[in-house]
Structure formats: C-alpha cells, structure tokens
C-alpha cells in the first residue's frame, strides 16, 4: 500500500486475528455464564466489571512504563501473547469466578499492549498520512470483529450450543491468537533507536489548565455508568426469544453501525464542535434505551453503535484539541472509563437480578435523560 509502512500492515493483521478471537469470546461469554453455567445476571455484571476495570485502568500504568523505560515491542508482544494464551482457558472454567479471573487476565493483556501499540503505529506513520494509518488499523480491528461474529453465527447455525461445543470454541481461539502473537514477534519491528532517544528526553507534565476539561469528560464518564453493555443486551436478546444462532447477527449489526458512523461523526464533529456532537450522541444513547424498552432490539443495537462511536470520537477530539498535558488527561480518561463502566456493570447486574429488567431500564434511561438535559443547558 502506498504511504504505508510494512510495520503498520503487520500490526493491522495482528489486530485482525486478535479481534477475531476476542469477538468469538465476547459474543459467547454472556450466554455461557447465564445459560450454560447457570449463573445469575449479577454474576455476569461482576465479570464485565472486572474485565472493564483491568482493561482500562492498567493502561495508565503500562503507558507510563512504556514511556519511562522505552519498552515498546516487548510490551506489545507480551500483551498479545497474554491474551492469546488466556482466552482458551475459558474452556476449563466451572463457575463465574473462574470466568472473571480469566477475563481479567486476558484484558490485562489488552492493557499491557494498548499504549505501546499506539506508539509503534505513530512511530512508523508518515508525517502527512497518520489519519490514513490509524484508519487502516481501525478497519482491520473491525474486520476481525466482524469475522469472529460471522464465524460464531456459522458455527451455531450448524451445531447446537451446549457446554461441550462452547468450550471447544473457546479452545479454538488459541489458533488466531497464536497467529497474531507470531506476527507481532517475528515480523513487527521495534521503534527506531532515534525515536526512543527522543522519547527518553520527554518529561511528564501536569498542567493545571487541563482541569477545565474535566466537566465534559466527567459527563462522558457518567454516560458509561448508565448505558448498558452489549453483553447485557445479548442476554436480553435471548430472553426475547431469539435462538442462540441468531444472536451473533446482533453483534454484526452493532459492529457495522459503528463502522458506518465512525468516520462521518468525526467529520461532523469538526464542523459543529465537540459539545454538540456529544449531545447528539447522548440523544442516540437515550433512544437506544427506549428501543430496548419497547423490544425493538435490532434498532437498539444500531443506535448503541451510533452512540458509542459518536461519543468516543467527540471526547477524544476534545482532549486532542484542548489538552496541554495529553498524557495526564488521557490517564484521567482511561482511569475514569475503568471506574464508571465497571461500577455501572455491577449495579446493573444487581438491579437486574434483584428487581428485574424493567428496573434496569428505568435506572439507565433516567440517568441518560438527566445527562442529556445537563449537557443541553450547558451548551
């Protein structure tokens, strides 16, 4: 590809195979926990919370370690290898605690590799083509997610979902995981020495002016507390009467929605501003919950995809444009996501278990409407 370093292409394939395996796992884990292991939705909430917290919170630590000790490729390879080796271990679990531990360790692999991987992509991006580079990488991510969901759909079309079959699928994720790790180890090159030396001279700075960005960032965090994870939605789809074989199609719809609206939401954000785009995203998030309440489930997944990419693009653009100490602000960003999304998952799981789905919807919908009004008044 023109203006595309081979390192970027190799990393794209690493992401493709990793996300292929990850999509297989995230589609099946809710069904496995609730319908195969016969654990409650509250236990699923604990698993989602553990995975979310570890995935985001520890990115701060490993991002710092990568910068401080100029560790890039070793952390990237280690992170992918951790994920590749732990996903298949889900086949050995007998209860929700085992699933939570393994999902936590697997997401730790994500935390280990995320910041160094971004640094590696940036290092090999040509000056005027960084957008194209990251766009290619995101495309490979999405292609992997779609591939994994389609694979599960085809498997469940032909085979019955039971304890043995689902554990065999978990074990099979070792194959794409090891392919990804091998590409990262043998084909991907480390950051050039000249760039490493330049990075060693940088010092972490906390600028007090960045505190003015916190109100909007906190509003975004709070939306993650109220919005429902797609893993909870999978359970709702099953309760609505859809067969196991159809459920992966909802994940495919969600991924396609994110793909179609991600680029255009970024373009519109540049024109109307971050605050207004976040407001529009909150409208779609609220509508997704209304659609869920009325059991328009296909529409719910489409709207959730729109909310996800629009809100994330808006808040990332906000930080990129206005943050002075970007590392400090991104640290708050990842830490906040870890806390709010994990706490929200636990509360939703408990509410669903103790009081039923209607209570969950009222809780989430009320919270999103309040946030929508607050943001509308602010603008």
Residue, then its C-alpha position, 0 to 999 in steps of 0.5 A: x500500500x502506498x504511504x504505508x509502512x510494512x510495520x503498520x500492515x503487520x500490526x493491522x493483521x495482528x489486530x485482525x486475528x486478535x479481534x477475531x478471537x476476542x469477538x468469538x469470546x465476547x459474543x459467547x461469554x454472556x450466554x455461557x455464564x447465564x445459560x450454560x453455567x447457570x449463573x445469575x445476571x449479577x454474576x455476569x455484571x461482576x465479570x464485565x466489571x472486572x474485565x472493564x476495570x483491568x482493561x482500562x485502568x492498567x493502561x495508565x500504568x503500562x503507558x507510563x512504563x512504556x514511556x519511562x523505560x522505552x519498552x515498546x515491542x516487548x510490551x506489545x508482544x507480551x500483551x498479545x501473547x497474554x491474551x492469546x494464551x488466556x482466552x482458551x482457558x475459558x474452556x476449563x472454567x466451572x463457575x463465574x469466578x473462574x470466568x472473571x479471573x480469566x477475563x481479567x487476565x486476558x484484558x490485562x493483556x489488552x492493557x499491557x499492549x494498548x499504549x505501546x501499540x499506539x506508539x509503534x503505529x505513530x512511530x512508523x506513520x508518515x508525517x502527512x498520512x497518520x489519519x490514513x494509518x490509524x484508519x487502516x488499523x481501525x478497519x482491520x480491528x473491525x474486520x476481525x470483529x466482524x469475522x469472529x461474529x460471522x464465524x460464531x453465527x456459522x458455527x451455531x447455525x450448524x451445531x447446537x450450543x451446549x457446554x461441550x461445543x462452547x468450550x471447544x470454541x473457546x479452545x479454538x481461539x488459541x489458533x488466531x491468537x497464536x497467529x497474531x502473537x507470531x506476527x507481532x514477534x517475528x515480523x513487527x519491528x521495534x521503534x527506531x533507536x532515534x525515536x526512543x532517544x527522543x522519547x527518553x528526553x520527554x518529561x511528564x507534565x501536569x498542567x493545571x489548565x487541563x482541569x477545565x476539561x474535566x466537566x465534559x469528560x466527567x459527563x462522558x464518564x457518567x454516560x458509561x455508568x448508565x448505558x448498558x453493555x452489549x453483553x447485557x443486551x445479548x442476554x436480553x436478546x435471548x430472553x426475547x426469544x431469539x435462538x442462540x444462532x441468531x444472536x451473533x447477527x446482533x453483534x454484526x449489526x452493532x459492529x457495522x453501525x459503528x463502522x458506518x458512523x465512525x468516520x462521518x461523526x468525526x467529520x461532523x464533529x469538526x464542523x459543529x464542535x465537540x459539545x454538540x456532537x456529544x449531545x447528539x450522541x447522548x440523544x442516540x444513547x437515550x433512544x437506544x434505551x427506549x428501543x430496548x424498552x419497547x423490544x425493538x432490539x435490532x434498532x437498539x443495537x444500531x443506535x448503541x453503535x451510533x452512540x458509542x462511536x459518536x461519543x468516543x470520537x467527540x471526547x477524544x477530539x476534545x482532549x486532542x484539541x484542548x489538552x496541554x498535558x495529553x498524557x495526564x488527561x488521557x490517564x484521567x480518561x482511561x482511569x475514569x472509563x475503568x471506574x464508571x463502566x465497571x461500577x455501572x456493570x455491577x449495579x446493573x447486574x444487581x438491579x437486574x437480578x434483584x428487581x428485574x429488567x424493567x428496573x434496569x431500564x428505568x435506572x439507565x434511561x433516567x440517568x441518560x435523560x438527566x445527562x442529556x438535559x445537563x449537557x443541553x443547558x450547558x451548551 
